[in-house]
Amino acid sequence: MKHFQPEPRGIRSATPEEIQAGLTADVYFVGTQQILEELHLNQTDVTAEIFANHPGLLAGVEEALTLLEGLPITVEALPEGTRVETKQVVMRIRGPYKDFGVYETALLGILASSSGWATAARTMVEAASPVPVISFGARHVHPAVASVMDRAALVGGAQGASSILGARQAGQMPAGTMPHALLLMVGDTVTAAEAYDRVMPPDAPRTVLVDTFKDEAEEAIRVAAALGSRLHAIRLDTPRERGGVTPALVREIKARLALAGYPQVEIFVSGGLTPERVAELRDAGVSGFGVGSYIAGAPPLDMTMDLKEVGNRPVAKRGRIPGITPTPGLVVRLKNGVPQSL
């Protein structure tokens, strides 16, 4: 195998221009284009279908359409946020293969990753309902895709995102509290909370982390006494080394806050959450969840693209049925490369 000198580079993520140029494609799609041109088949019209190999929640459609916009093709797709079943067609593309074939790798990656994140978010949202879920997953993925992951989480039903770009692209304000680093630098929870209260915008909810130095209930009462009615919530992120956040801990803190005269203070929980844990914690009285690793670490919702027509002739590889797959719900989103209003 021939070895190449690595390209000098800092941040290694592909730029939009590199994706558009086909540089993230599997190389055999480039070779395919060259062979079809040699055989004078590069102008042949085809119909391709992308389908899901597992059930889940569809996301990434808008980004995929952006990649294909302006090409002389017509694209039908299911709406973002549609629940899909195994083998269900999520997108159909018609046009000359030479104009979109090289994008198969990128299209499948966009749809698979986004749909996997959205599916995990929806699972969490349903487990936590009616308590809101905020996406805290940016730290678990490469920064190049953090905003993509956050958008997929919002498609899945998350009510906010912690990353600045992810929230901004969704037209929201980023949601967050404070890190342990701030408290460790300041050295005292109440001192940090008071500084947070002075510096943050007046309309930003005051949510204070209380698990850094002392007993969580004790710290919660100290912060509530210092901030009074300005304190919206306390955040629990107790590490697994100390048993994590448990329903019993939540109930104790709520009871002690109420006895101290602060029953209005809500409890926000983050750290190692699963659907089973959020359901138990919701029942114990938690008012909000920050979910990171469960969403960000979700497996992609595997997607496949097949040619189903070449010219007007139905085709398919062995094991698949030739011809167009009847799929209710597909909507024309691009016509000759031009976006169509819904």
C-alpha positions as CSV (number, residue, x, y, z in Angstrom):
1,M,0.0,0.0,0.0
2,K,1.3,3.4,-0.9
3,H,1.8,5.7,2.0
4,F,1.2,9.5,1.8
5,Q,2.8,12.3,3.7
6,P,0.1,13.5,6.2
7,E,-1.3,16.9,5.4
8,P,-0.2,19.5,7.9
9,R,-3.4,20.5,9.7
10,G,-4.5,21.9,13.1
11,I,-8.2,21.3,13.5
12,R,-8.9,18.1,11.5
13,S,-12.6,18.5,10.9
14,A,-13.7,18.9,7.3
15,T,-14.9,22.4,6.2
16,P,-18.2,22.8,4.5
17,E,-16.3,23.6,1.3
18,E,-14.4,20.3,1.6
19,I,-17.6,18.3,2.1
20,Q,-19.2,20.1,-0.9
21,A,-16.1,19.2,-2.9
22,G,-16.6,15.5,-2.2
23,L,-13.4,15.2,-0.1
24,T,-15.2,13.3,2.7
25,A,-16.5,10.7,0.2
26,D,-15.4,7.1,0.2
27,V,-12.8,7.1,-2.6
28,Y,-14.6,4.4,-4.6
29,F,-17.4,6.8,-5.4
30,V,-14.9,9.1,-7.1
31,G,-13.6,6.1,-9.1
32,T,-17.2,5.2,-10.0
33,Q,-17.6,8.6,-11.5
34,Q,-14.5,8.2,-13.6
35,I,-15.6,4.7,-14.8
36,L,-19.1,5.9,-15.7
37,E,-17.6,8.8,-17.7
38,E,-15.3,6.3,-19.6
39,L,-18.4,4.2,-20.4
40,H,-20.5,7.3,-21.4
41,L,-23.0,6.5,-18.7
42,N,-22.3,9.5,-16.5
43,Q,-25.4,11.4,-17.8
44,T,-27.8,8.5,-17.0
45,D,-30.8,9.4,-14.8
46,V,-31.3,7.3,-11.8
47,T,-33.6,7.1,-8.7
48,A,-31.9,6.4,-5.4
49,E,-33.6,5.7,-2.1
50,I,-32.1,6.1,1.4
51,F,-33.7,4.0,4.1
52,A,-33.2,3.3,7.8
53,N,-31.9,0.0,8.9
54,H,-33.5,0.4,12.4
55,P,-36.4,2.2,13.9
56,G,-35.8,5.7,15.3
57,L,-36.4,9.4,14.9
58,L,-35.3,11.1,11.7
59,A,-33.0,14.1,11.8
60,G,-30.4,15.7,9.6
61,V,-32.8,16.2,6.7
62,E,-32.3,20.0,6.5
63,E,-28.5,19.6,6.5
64,A,-28.7,16.9,3.8
65,L,-30.9,19.1,1.6
66,T,-28.4,22.0,2.0
67,L,-25.7,19.7,0.7
68,L,-27.8,18.9,-2.4
69,E,-29.2,22.3,-3.1
70,G,-28.5,23.7,-6.5
71,L,-27.9,20.4,-8.2
72,P,-30.0,19.4,-11.2
73,I,-31.9,16.8,-9.1
74,T,-35.3,16.3,-7.4
75,V,-35.3,15.2,-3.8
76,E,-38.3,13.9,-1.7
77,A,-37.9,13.5,2.0
78,L,-39.8,12.7,5.2
79,P,-40.1,15.7,7.5
80,E,-37.5,16.2,10.2
81,G,-38.6,14.5,13.5
82,T,-40.6,11.7,11.8
83,R,-40.6,8.4,13.6
84,V,-39.3,5.8,11.1
85,E,-39.4,2.0,11.0
86,T,-36.9,-0.5,9.8
87,K,-36.4,-0.3,6.0
88,Q,-38.6,2.8,5.7
89,V,-37.4,5.2,2.9
90,V,-36.5,8.6,4.4
91,M,-35.3,10.2,1.2
92,R,-35.6,9.7,-2.6
93,I,-33.3,11.4,-5.1
94,R,-33.9,11.5,-8.9
95,G,-31.4,12.9,-11.4
96,P,-28.1,12.2,-13.2
97,Y,-26.0,10.0,-11.0
98,K,-22.9,12.1,-11.7
99,D,-24.4,15.0,-10.0
100,F,-25.0,13.4,-6.6
101,G,-23.4,10.0,-6.4
102,V,-20.2,11.3,-4.8
103,Y,-22.3,12.6,-1.9
104,E,-23.6,9.2,-0.8
105,T,-21.1,9.0,2.1
106,A,-21.8,12.4,3.4
107,L,-25.6,12.0,3.1
108,L,-25.6,8.7,5.0
109,G,-23.3,10.1,7.7
110,I,-25.4,13.3,8.1
111,L,-28.7,11.4,8.4
112,A,-27.3,8.5,10.5
113,S,-25.5,10.6,13.1
114,S,-28.3,13.2,13.5
115,S,-31.0,10.5,13.7
116,G,-29.1,8.5,16.3
117,W,-28.7,11.6,18.5
118,A,-32.3,12.6,18.0
119,T,-33.5,9.1,18.8
120,A,-31.6,9.1,22.1
121,A,-32.9,12.5,23.0
122,R,-36.4,11.4,22.3
123,T,-36.0,8.4,24.6
124,M,-34.7,10.6,27.4
125,V,-37.5,13.2,26.8
126,E,-40.2,10.5,27.0
127,A,-38.6,9.0,30.2
128,A,-38.4,12.4,31.9
129,S,-41.8,13.8,30.7
130,P,-43.1,16.3,31.7
131,V,-39.8,17.5,33.2
132,P,-37.6,19.3,30.6
133,V,-34.3,17.9,29.2
134,I,-31.4,20.1,28.2
135,S,-28.7,18.8,25.9
136,F,-25.3,18.8,27.8
137,G,-23.6,16.6,25.2
138,A,-21.1,19.0,23.6
139,R,-18.2,17.8,25.7
140,H,-18.7,14.3,24.6
141,V,-18.2,14.8,20.8
142,H,-15.7,16.5,18.5
143,P,-16.3,20.3,18.6
144,A,-16.9,20.3,14.8
145,V,-20.2,18.4,15.3
146,A,-21.3,19.7,18.7
147,S,-23.8,22.1,17.2
148,V,-25.1,19.3,14.9
149,M,-25.6,17.0,17.9
150,D,-27.4,19.8,19.8
151,R,-29.7,20.5,16.9
152,A,-30.5,16.8,16.6
153,A,-31.3,16.7,20.4
154,L,-33.7,19.6,19.9
155,V,-35.4,17.7,17.1
156,G,-35.7,14.9,19.5
157,G,-37.5,17.1,22.0
158,A,-34.8,18.6,24.2
159,Q,-35.9,22.0,25.3
160,G,-32.5,23.6,25.2
161,A,-28.8,23.1,24.6
162,S,-25.7,24.1,26.5
163,S,-23.3,24.9,23.5
164,I,-23.4,28.4,22.3
165,L,-23.4,27.6,18.6
166,G,-25.9,24.7,19.0
167,A,-28.4,27.0,20.7
168,R,-27.8,29.9,18.4
169,Q,-28.4,27.8,15.3
170,A,-31.8,26.8,16.8
171,G,-32.7,30.4,17.6
172,Q,-32.3,29.9,21.3
173,M,-30.3,31.2,24.2
174,P,-27.7,28.6,25.4
175,A,-28.8,26.9,28.7
176,G,-26.3,26.3,31.5
177,T,-25.4,26.8,35.1
178,M,-21.8,26.9,36.4
179,P,-18.9,24.4,36.3
180,H,-17.1,22.9,39.3
181,A,-14.0,24.8,38.1
182,L,-15.6,28.1,39.1
183,L,-16.4,26.9,42.6
184,L,-12.9,25.4,43.1
185,M,-11.3,28.6,41.9
186,V,-13.5,30.7,44.3
187,G,-13.2,28.3,47.2
188,D,-16.8,28.7,48.5
189,T,-20.2,27.9,47.1
190,V,-22.0,30.9,48.5
191,T,-19.3,33.4,47.4
192,A,-19.4,31.9,43.9
193,A,-23.2,32.1,43.9
194,E,-23.2,35.7,44.9
195,A,-20.7,36.6,42.2
196,Y,-22.7,34.7,39.7
197,D,-25.8,36.6,40.7
198,R,-24.0,40.0,40.3
199,V,-22.4,39.2,36.9
200,M,-25.1,37.3,35.0
201,P,-27.8,39.1,33.0
202,P,-30.9,39.8,35.2
203,D,-33.1,37.5,33.1
204,A,-30.8,34.5,33.4
205,P,-32.1,31.9,35.8
206,R,-29.9,31.6,38.9
207,T,-29.1,27.9,39.1
208,V,-26.2,27.1,41.5
209,L,-24.1,23.9,41.7
210,V,-24.1,22.7,45.3
211,D,-22.1,19.4,45.4
212,T,-18.5,20.7,45.4
213,F,-17.5,21.2,49.0
214,K,-20.1,20.2,51.6
215,D,-23.3,18.2,52.0
216,E,-25.6,19.1,49.2
217,A,-28.6,19.9,51.4
218,E,-26.5,22.2,53.6
219,E,-25.0,24.0,50.6
220,A,-28.5,24.4,49.1
221,I,-29.8,26.1,52.2
222,R,-26.8,28.4,52.4
223,V,-27.2,29.5,48.8
224,A,-31.0,29.9,49.2
225,A,-30.4,32.1,52.2
226,A,-27.9,34.2,50.4
227,L,-29.8,34.7,47.1
228,G,-33.4,34.6,48.4
229,S,-36.1,34.8,45.8
230,R,-33.5,35.3,43.1
231,L,-32.4,31.6,43.4
232,H,-34.2,29.6,40.8
233,A,-32.7,26.2,41.3
234,I,-29.8,24.2,42.7
235,R,-27.9,21.8,40.5
236,L,-26.8,18.3,41.6
237,D,-24.0,16.6,39.8
238,T,-22.7,14.4,42.6
239,P,-20.0,12.1,41.2
240,R,-20.3,8.3,41.0
241,E,-17.4,8.1,43.5
242,R,-19.9,9.4,46.1
243,G,-22.9,7.4,44.9
244,G,-24.2,9.9,42.3
245,V,-27.5,11.7,42.6
246,T,-30.2,9.4,44.1
247,P,-33.9,9.8,44.5
248,A,-33.4,9.7,48.3
249,L,-30.9,12.6,48.1
250,V,-33.4,14.6,46.0
251,R,-36.2,14.0,48.5
252,E,-34.0,14.9,51.4
253,I,-32.9,18.2,49.8
254,K,-36.4,19.2,48.8
255,A,-37.7,18.5,52.4
256,R,-34.8,20.4,54.0
257,L,-35.3,23.4,51.7
258,A,-39.0,23.4,52.5
259,L,-38.4,23.3,56.2
260,A,-35.9,26.2,55.9
261,G,-38.5,28.3,54.1
262,Y,-37.4,27.8,50.5
263,P,-39.9,25.3,49.0
264,Q,-39.9,27.2,45.6
265,V,-36.2,26.3,44.9
266,E,-36.1,23.7,42.1
267,I,-33.6,20.9,41.6
268,F,-31.7,20.4,38.3
269,V,-29.7,17.1,37.9
270,S,-26.9,16.2,35.5
271,G,-24.3,13.5,35.3
272,G,-24.4,9.9,34.0
273,L,-28.2,9.9,33.4
274,T,-30.1,7.1,31.8
275,P,-33.8,6.8,30.9
276,E,-34.3,4.6,34.0
277,R,-32.5,7.1,36.3
278,V,-34.4,10.1,35.0
279,A,-37.7,8.4,35.5
280,E,-36.9,7.7,39.2
281,L,-35.4,11.1,39.8
282,R,-38.4,12.8,38.1
283,D,-40.7,11.0,40.5
284,A,-38.6,12.2,43.4
285,G,-39.2,15.8,42.5
286,V,-36.4,16.8,40.0
287,S,-37.5,19.8,37.9
288,G,-34.9,19.6,35.0
289,F,-32.2,17.3,33.6
290,G,-28.9,18.0,31.8
291,V,-28.2,15.0,29.6
292,G,-24.9,14.6,28.0
293,S,-23.3,11.2,27.4
294,Y,-26.5,9.3,26.8
295,I,-27.4,11.6,23.8
296,A,-23.9,12.3,22.5
297,G,-22.8,8.6,22.8
298,A,-25.8,7.2,20.9
299,P,-25.1,4.9,18.0
300,P,-25.9,6.2,14.6
301,L,-29.2,5.2,13.1
302,D,-27.7,3.2,10.3
303,M,-28.8,4.3,6.8
304,T,-28.4,2.7,3.4
305,M,-28.7,4.2,-0.1
306,D,-29.8,2.0,-3.0
307,L,-30.3,2.7,-6.7
308,K,-33.9,1.6,-7.5
309,E,-34.1,2.8,-11.1
310,V,-31.6,3.3,-13.8
311,G,-33.1,5.2,-16.7
312,N,-36.7,4.1,-16.3
313,R,-35.8,0.5,-15.6
314,P,-36.4,-0.9,-12.1
315,V,-33.3,-2.3,-10.5
316,A,-32.0,-3.6,-7.1
317,K,-29.2,-5.6,-5.7
318,R,-30.0,-9.2,-4.7
319,G,-32.1,-9.4,-1.6
320,R,-33.9,-6.1,-2.4
321,I,-37.0,-5.5,-4.5
322,P,-36.4,-3.7,-7.8
323,G,-38.3,-0.4,-8.4
324,I,-39.6,2.5,-6.3
325,T,-40.6,1.7,-2.8
326,P,-44.1,3.0,-1.9
327,T,-43.5,5.4,0.9
328,P,-46.4,7.7,2.2
329,G,-45.2,10.9,3.7
330,L,-42.4,11.8,1.3
331,V,-42.5,15.4,0.3
332,V,-40.7,17.1,-2.5
333,R,-38.1,19.3,-0.9
334,L,-35.9,20.1,-3.9
335,K,-37.1,20.4,-7.5
336,N,-34.3,20.7,-10.0
337,G,-32.1,21.8,-7.0
338,V,-34.5,24.6,-5.9
339,P,-36.0,24.4,-2.4
340,Q,-39.7,23.9,-2.3
341,S,-41.8,25.5,0.4
342,L,-43.7,23.1,2.7
